[in-house]
Structure formats: C-alpha cells, structure tokens
C-alpha cells in the first residue's frame, strides 16, 4: 500500500518552510489543486521514485503557493519516499536548489534517477 500526503500536510510543510526560511505565506492559485495533484500522483503508473518525481514536479510547476514551492516540494517528496520505505539520496542542498530551479528541463525518468541515486 502506497502512502500519499494529504493537502493539509502539504500546506503545513509549506508554512513551516516559510516560517523557517522566510518568504510570503498564502496561495498564488486555488489550494484545491494540491488535492488534485495528489490524486494524479495516485493514478500515475510507475515505481515509487517515478511517483515521487511526478509529485515533486507537479508541486513545483503548478505553483500553488505565493512562495516556497520548491522547498515545499522537496520536503514533501522526501517525506513521501520515507513513508514508503525509500530514501532520497540527494545530499548537496546547493546542487538540489539548482536542479529544482531547472525542473521543467528534466523528464520524470531523470528526476526519479536523481532522487534515487543523488547525482545530477
């Protein structure tokens, strides 16, 4: 059975990231999009790392929050993998920032490999 985050958890993680690292609280787009993203991730075919890649890219590119979308996506994706018995192998935060800022350039296979092996 695969564990998926709920909308309220994503919102909570977002708010914690903003409080910790600063930024603007609130939504840029309809918050119900978070529920839809998780539902789409549930339906998405693939292994757990590919599902994680899909969720990560969805949170970043849908841009639901005013600020902190990349940070929120990164933390939620790590949590998603951990709750499903896997680990995110990305250890270099500066490298992660660069990779996440360029997420639109990467296909899901590439993102899944990055999450699983930690190399970009």
C-alpha positions as YAML, in Angstrom:
chain: A
units: angstrom
residues:
- id: 1
  name: UNK
  ca: [0.00, 0.00, 0.00]
- id: 2
  name: UNK
  ca: [1.47, 3.35, -1.04]
- id: 3
  name: UNK
  ca: [1.22, 6.30, 1.36]
- id: 4
  name: UNK
  ca: [0.32, 9.71, -0.14]
- id: 5
  name: UNK
  ca: [0.40, 13.14, 1.54]
- id: 6
  name: UNK
  ca: [-2.85, 14.95, 2.23]
- id: 7
  name: UNK
  ca: [-3.45, 18.55, 1.28]
- id: 8
  name: UNK
  ca: [-3.27, 19.73, 4.90]
- id: 9
  name: UNK
  ca: [0.18, 18.17, 5.32]
- id: 10
  name: UNK
  ca: [1.46, 19.92, 2.21]
- id: 11
  name: UNK
  ca: [0.07, 23.22, 3.48]
- id: 12
  name: UNK
  ca: [1.63, 22.62, 6.91]
- id: 13
  name: UNK
  ca: [5.05, 21.82, 5.42]
- id: 14
  name: UNK
  ca: [4.80, 24.93, 3.25]
- id: 15
  name: UNK
  ca: [4.01, 27.16, 6.23]
- id: 16
  name: UNK
  ca: [6.87, 25.63, 8.25]
- id: 17
  name: UNK
  ca: [9.31, 26.23, 5.40]
- id: 18
  name: UNK
  ca: [8.21, 29.85, 5.10]
- id: 19
  name: UNK
  ca: [8.50, 30.43, 8.84]
- id: 20
  name: UNK
  ca: [11.95, 28.81, 8.92]
- id: 21
  name: UNK
  ca: [13.49, 30.30, 5.77]
- id: 22
  name: UNK
  ca: [11.27, 33.37, 5.22]
- id: 23
  name: UNK
  ca: [9.04, 34.20, 2.31]
- id: 24
  name: UNK
  ca: [5.41, 35.00, 1.66]
- id: 25
  name: UNK
  ca: [2.64, 32.89, 3.17]
- id: 26
  name: UNK
  ca: [-0.51, 32.21, 1.22]
- id: 27
  name: UNK
  ca: [-1.72, 30.86, -2.06]
- id: 28
  name: UNK
  ca: [-0.94, 32.01, -5.58]
- id: 29
  name: UNK
  ca: [-3.53, 29.62, -7.06]
- id: 30
  name: UNK
  ca: [-6.52, 27.62, -5.86]
- id: 31
  name: UNK
  ca: [-5.37, 25.37, -2.96]
- id: 32
  name: UNK
  ca: [-7.67, 22.57, -4.15]
- id: 33
  name: UNK
  ca: [-5.04, 21.98, -6.83]
- id: 34
  name: UNK
  ca: [-2.98, 20.27, -4.11]
- id: 35
  name: UNK
  ca: [-5.67, 17.62, -3.69]
- id: 36
  name: UNK
  ca: [-5.81, 17.14, -7.45]
- id: 37
  name: UNK
  ca: [-2.01, 16.77, -7.67]
- id: 38
  name: UNK
  ca: [-2.03, 14.03, -5.05]
- id: 39
  name: UNK
  ca: [-4.92, 12.28, -6.84]
- id: 40
  name: UNK
  ca: [-2.98, 12.44, -10.12]
- id: 41
  name: UNK
  ca: [0.07, 11.01, -8.35]
- id: 42
  name: UNK
  ca: [-2.07, 8.12, -7.06]
- id: 43
  name: UNK
  ca: [-3.17, 7.32, -10.63]
- id: 44
  name: UNK
  ca: [0.29, 7.77, -12.11]
- id: 45
  name: UNK
  ca: [1.87, 4.48, -13.18]
- id: 46
  name: UNK
  ca: [5.43, 3.80, -12.13]
- id: 47
  name: UNK
  ca: [7.67, 2.78, -9.27]
- id: 48
  name: UNK
  ca: [7.86, 4.80, -6.07]
- id: 49
  name: UNK
  ca: [10.72, 7.01, -7.34]
- id: 50
  name: UNK
  ca: [8.84, 7.83, -10.54]
- id: 51
  name: UNK
  ca: [5.74, 8.68, -8.49]
- id: 52
  name: UNK
  ca: [7.94, 10.87, -6.25]
- id: 53
  name: UNK
  ca: [9.38, 12.58, -9.33]
- id: 54
  name: UNK
  ca: [5.85, 13.21, -10.63]
- id: 55
  name: UNK
  ca: [4.73, 14.67, -7.29]
- id: 56
  name: UNK
  ca: [7.85, 16.84, -7.00]
- id: 57
  name: UNK
  ca: [7.45, 18.27, -10.48]
- id: 58
  name: UNK
  ca: [3.71, 18.83, -10.02]
- id: 59
  name: UNK
  ca: [4.12, 20.82, -6.81]
- id: 60
  name: UNK
  ca: [6.84, 23.00, -8.30]
- id: 61
  name: UNK
  ca: [5.30, 23.66, -11.70]
- id: 62
  name: UNK
  ca: [1.71, 24.14, -10.54]
- id: 63
  name: UNK
  ca: [2.95, 26.97, -8.30]
- id: 64
  name: UNK
  ca: [0.06, 26.85, -5.82]
- id: 65
  name: UNK
  ca: [1.82, 28.93, -3.16]
- id: 66
  name: UNK
  ca: [2.96, 32.54, -3.36]
- id: 67
  name: UNK
  ca: [6.44, 31.49, -2.27]
- id: 68
  name: UNK
  ca: [8.31, 28.36, -1.19]
- id: 69
  name: UNK
  ca: [7.02, 25.94, -3.83]
- id: 70
  name: UNK
  ca: [10.45, 24.39, -4.44]
- id: 71
  name: UNK
  ca: [11.21, 23.99, -0.73]
- id: 72
  name: UNK
  ca: [7.78, 22.54, -0.04]
- id: 73
  name: UNK
  ca: [8.05, 20.10, -2.94]
- id: 74
  name: UNK
  ca: [11.50, 18.95, -1.82]
- id: 75
  name: UNK
  ca: [10.40, 18.28, 1.77]
- id: 76
  name: UNK
  ca: [7.12, 16.60, 0.77]
- id: 77
  name: UNK
  ca: [8.95, 14.38, -1.73]
- id: 78
  name: UNK
  ca: [11.48, 13.31, 0.88]
- id: 79
  name: UNK
  ca: [8.63, 12.59, 3.30]
- id: 80
  name: UNK
  ca: [6.75, 10.65, 0.59]
- id: 81
  name: UNK
  ca: [9.76, 8.45, -0.08]
- id: 82
  name: UNK
  ca: [10.49, 7.89, 3.62]
- id: 83
  name: UNK
  ca: [6.87, 6.96, 4.40]
- id: 84
  name: UNK
  ca: [7.05, 4.42, 1.58]
- id: 85
  name: UNK
  ca: [10.24, 2.79, 2.86]
- id: 86
  name: UNK
  ca: [12.65, 4.50, 0.48]
- id: 87
  name: UNK
  ca: [15.14, 7.33, 0.79]
- id: 88
  name: UNK
  ca: [16.04, 10.44, -1.13]
- id: 89
  name: UNK
  ca: [19.73, 10.21, -1.90]
- id: 90
  name: UNK
  ca: [20.18, 13.92, -2.65]
- id: 91
  name: UNK
  ca: [22.67, 15.29, -0.11]
- id: 92
  name: UNK
  ca: [24.01, 18.52, -1.60]
- id: 93
  name: UNK
  ca: [21.44, 21.27, -0.92]
- id: 94
  name: UNK
  ca: [23.07, 23.78, -3.32]
- id: 95
  name: UNK
  ca: [23.01, 21.20, -6.09]
- id: 96
  name: UNK
  ca: [19.39, 20.43, -5.21]
- id: 97
  name: UNK
  ca: [18.44, 24.11, -5.46]
- id: 98
  name: UNK
  ca: [19.91, 24.32, -8.95]
- id: 99
  name: UNK
  ca: [18.26, 21.08, -10.04]
- id: 100
  name: UNK
  ca: [14.87, 22.13, -8.67]
- id: 101
  name: UNK
  ca: [15.03, 25.58, -10.30]
- id: 102
  name: UNK
  ca: [15.55, 23.80, -13.64]
- id: 103
  name: UNK
  ca: [12.91, 21.10, -13.01]
- id: 104
  name: UNK
  ca: [10.99, 21.93, -16.21]
- id: 105
  name: UNK
  ca: [14.05, 20.89, -18.24]
- id: 106
  name: UNK
  ca: [14.09, 17.37, -16.78]
- id: 107
  name: UNK
  ca: [11.83, 14.47, -17.69]
- id: 108
  name: UNK
  ca: [10.40, 12.24, -14.97]
- id: 109
  name: UNK
  ca: [12.91, 9.46, -15.61]
- id: 110
  name: UNK
  ca: [15.78, 11.89, -15.00]
- id: 111
  name: UNK
  ca: [14.17, 13.29, -11.84]
- id: 112
  name: UNK
  ca: [13.48, 9.79, -10.50]
- id: 113
  name: UNK
  ca: [17.11, 8.82, -11.08]
- id: 114
  name: UNK
  ca: [18.26, 11.99, -9.29]
- id: 115
  name: UNK
  ca: [16.04, 11.22, -6.30]
- id: 116
  name: UNK
  ca: [17.14, 7.57, -6.16]
- id: 117
  name: UNK
  ca: [20.88, 7.99, -6.70]
- id: 118
  name: UNK
  ca: [21.52, 11.63, -5.79]
- id: 119
  name: UNK
  ca: [23.54, 12.53, -8.85]
- id: 120
  name: UNK
  ca: [22.66, 15.23, -11.31]
...
